């Protein structure tokens, strides 16, 4: 199996477990203020996970795509990040 796929999958699984833990912690604490803090932390980490996984994927695709398509993909990822602010 390709190491890039393993890294991408592990990053998503780890972030998923972190999100699940955050949800359980929100439920356990039963406090709106604490839940908002936990949600803010998870929300601020999400774009970095997206950027990291996308970067790994784009590096893996760099040898298979022509430069124009690669530029379009990088622009798309950038626009998603800008739009999620």
Secondary structure, 3 states (H helix, E strand, C coil): CCHHHHHHHHHHHHHHHHHHHHHHHHHHHCCHHHHHHHHHHHHHHHHHHHHHHHHHHHHHHCCCCCHHHHHHHHHHHHHHHHHCC
